[in-house]
């Protein structure tokens, strides 16, 4: 039976906090056991959050590409290629290429269409940043 890494870290933290720490006679060593428990619990929560982020990101880039196609109507050639790439995977380079392509076709699509598409991109990129910063807390 395989245990998820985050769950394993949580169990280790719990063991240190409730079994090992109280059983240690030396005050310094007991404090170290409790601190190790805190660190493992933090790692477990970060690992679980990263797993959730991966699932969200996997669905997000495809959704954003589809929303941009709707916002742009018939995307120009360079933009269509960038959207195809974003639809395939959500790598940072794909997001960068999409932003660059959108600004590159700004004149061809017109100001209203550009603003609509830019709003889709900004909202999605802001959500990505917010999720990434959530791990830092």
C-alpha positions in Angstrom: 0.0 0.0 0.0 1.4 3.4 -1.1 0.9 6.3 1.3 0.6 9.8 -0.2 3.7 11.8 0.7 1.7 14.6 2.4 -0.2 12.1 4.6 3.1 10.4 5.5 4.6 13.7 6.6 1.5 14.5 8.6 1.7 11.1 10.4 5.4 11.7 11.1 4.6 15.1 12.6 1.8 13.6 14.7 4.1 10.9 16.0 6.8 13.4 17.0 4.3 15.7 18.6 2.3 13.1 20.6 4.6 10.1 21.1 8.3 11.1 20.8 8.3 14.6 22.2 6.5 13.8 25.5 8.7 10.7 26.0 12.0 12.5 25.7 13.5 13.5 29.1 16.0 16.1 28.0 14.3 19.5 27.6 16.4 20.6 24.6 15.8 17.3 22.7 12.1 17.4 23.5 12.0 21.0 22.0 13.8 19.7 18.9 11.2 16.9 18.5 8.4 19.4 18.8 10.0 21.8 16.3 10.6 18.9 13.9 6.9 18.1 14.2 6.0 21.7 13.3 8.3 21.7 10.2 7.0 18.3 9.0 3.4 19.6 9.4 4.2 22.7 7.4 5.9 20.6 4.6 2.8 18.3 4.5 0.5 21.2 4.0 2.7 22.7 1.3 2.9 19.4 -0.5 -0.9 19.0 -0.4 -1.3 22.5 -1.7 1.1 21.9 -4.5 -0.9 18.8 -5.5 -4.1 20.8 -5.5 -2.4 23.5 -7.6 -1.2 21.0 -10.2 -4.8 19.7 -10.6 -6.1 23.3 -10.9 -3.4 24.4 -13.3 -4.0 21.3 -15.5 -7.6 22.4 -16.1 -6.9 26.1 -16.1 -4.7 26.5 -19.2 -7.2 24.7 -21.4 -10.1 26.7 -20.1 -8.2 30.0 -20.6 -7.2 29.0 -24.2 -10.9 28.3 -25.0 -12.1 31.6 -23.3 -9.5 33.5 -25.3 -10.7 31.9 -28.6 -14.2 33.0 -27.7 -13.1 36.6 -26.8 -11.0 36.9 -30.0 -13.5 35.4 -32.3 -11.2 34.2 -35.1 -7.7 34.6 -33.6 -4.9 35.7 -36.0 -2.3 33.1 -37.0 0.3 33.9 -34.4 -2.3 34.1 -31.6 -3.9 30.8 -32.8 -0.5 29.1 -32.5 0.1 30.5 -29.0 -3.4 29.3 -27.9 -2.7 25.8 -29.3 0.5 25.7 -27.2 -1.3 26.9 -24.1 -4.0 24.3 -24.6 -1.4 21.6 -24.8 0.3 22.5 -21.5 0.4 25.3 -19.0 4.2 25.8 -18.9 5.2 29.4 -18.1 6.7 29.7 -21.6 3.3 29.0 -23.0 1.7 31.7 -20.9 4.5 34.1 -22.0 4.0 33.3 -25.6 0.2 33.9 -25.3 0.7 37.3 -23.7 3.3 38.2 -26.4 1.0 37.1 -29.2 -1.9 39.0 -27.8 0.0 42.2 -27.7 1.4 41.4 -31.2 -2.1 41.2 -32.7 -3.5 44.2 -30.7 -3.9 46.4 -33.8 -5.5 43.6 -35.9 -8.2 42.6 -33.4 -9.1 46.1 -32.3 -9.3 47.8 -28.9 -12.5 46.2 -27.6 -11.6 42.7 -28.5 -8.0 43.2 -27.2 -9.4 44.4 -23.8 -11.8 41.5 -23.6 -9.0 39.0 -24.2 -6.6 40.9 -21.9 -9.1 40.7 -19.1 -9.3 36.9 -19.5 -5.5 36.7 -19.4 -5.0 39.1 -16.5 -7.7 37.3 -14.4 -6.1 33.9 -15.0 -2.5 35.1 -14.4 -3.6 36.8 -11.2 -5.2 33.6 -9.9 -2.0 31.7 -10.7 0.1 34.2 -8.7 -2.4 34.2 -5.8 -2.2 30.4 -5.7 1.6 30.4 -5.8 1.8 33.0 -3.1 -0.5 30.9 -0.9 2.3 28.4 -0.5 4.5 31.1 1.0 2.2 31.7 4.0 
